[in-house]
Amino acid sequence: MEPPQTQPPPKIVVLRWGHRPRDYRVTTHVALTARALGAEGIIVSDVQDENIRKSVDKIVKRWGGPFFIEMGTPWKKAVEDWRAQGGLVVHLTVYGRNLTPEVLGEIKARGKPIMVIVGSQKVPVSFFSEKISDFNVAVGNQPHSEISSLAVFLDRYFEGKELEKQFEGGELRIIPQHRGKKIVKIRP
Amino acid sequence: MEPPQTQPPPKIVVLRWGHRPRDYRVTTHVALTARALGAEGIIVSDVQDENIRKSVDKIVKRWGGPFFIEMGTPWKKAVEDWRAQGGLVVHLTVYGRNLTPEVLGEIKARGKPIMVIVGSQKVPVSFFSEKISDFNVAVGNQPHSEISSLAVFLDRYFEGKELEKQFEGGELRIIPQHRGKKIVKIRP
């Protein structure tokens, strides 16, 4: 007997706040983590940085999508638009409630598409308010990295299934190996 | 009835290969992720970078430990010493077998302390060989980040319990909040 079909959980977009030019590599890692671990896209708010956009576009061209990057939208507008459309906002912050199975359950029980905000320790205090974030959640209450916080959140939210996702388009595909590297060109 | 006491899984250390001075922030994120998600320490191989060491030492002083950072050891010596002591080596690479529950089970079944190698797409090809790595494992076969790969690996390995870890010493502690920030000084 086939197991019952379960609905995939509602979609996720990531809002990266507080990018500065010197953060080029960190913001790129945030974006690629979002893509590889199942988010639909990323908004890098309040700034334009063409290098980030180019890096992400190049990955999508080579490795497939869909995955969007939007830059420069003021964070407040992005959040307000999201909420007006009925979306939930989860702010990842070291100060929040720890991401226990119970807290993840509360988030999932809302059954809504989620905007995950990743910032830094210096985010505006209003991020914590109920007008902005429905949940303030910590991936542990120890300082580490917005990249690792996002990765753990997505992996738990999608229950590991995000790593089986098949991307559309793209030119290259890796054939997993116990030893060595195998990469094939699937399109010129 | 109490559930049976289970042994904590064997310890983990992280080997960061391929750090360059411009990677300062990325390597710092790798180190802080290792600490916050349950590893015992990090070896940043082949280079000295006092800024990295200072950043990590400062975090340990403020937020507690134990957590060690070792710098400059040639990667080959670090791996050979580890293996000579009976340790297992897991190389995180986009080219490896996907980190399914089955693969994680194979790793855990070895019951040994683990050195997790995180590098880049440009690691020496010998990293893949059986002389260096017991397992070549991918956190998904899509390019993303050594930080997020390490985070997902540690979170799955420790089954989420790493986020409950109590650190010793330190000066500061965060009291998790649904709204706002609360940080207390536990030692001058």
Interface residues (C-beta under 8 A of the other chain):
Chain A: R22 D23 R25 V26 H29 L32 T33 R35 A36 L37 I59 W63 V94 Y95 G96 R97 N98 L99 T100 P101 V125 F128 S129 E130 F135 N136 A138 V139 G140 N141 Q142 P143 H144 S145 I147 S148 S149 L150 A151 V152 D155 R156 G160 E162 L163 E164 K165 F167 R173 I174 P176 Q177 H178 R179 G180 K181 K182 I183
Chain B: R22 D23 R25 V26 H29 L32 T33 R35 A36 L37 I59 W63 V94 Y95 G96 R97 N98 L99 T100 P101 V125 F128 S129 E130 F135 N136 A138 V139 G140 N141 Q142 P143 H144 S145 I147 S148 S149 L150 A151 V152 D155 R156 G160 E162 L163 E164 K165 F167 R173 I174 P176 Q177 H178 R179 G180 K181 K182 I183
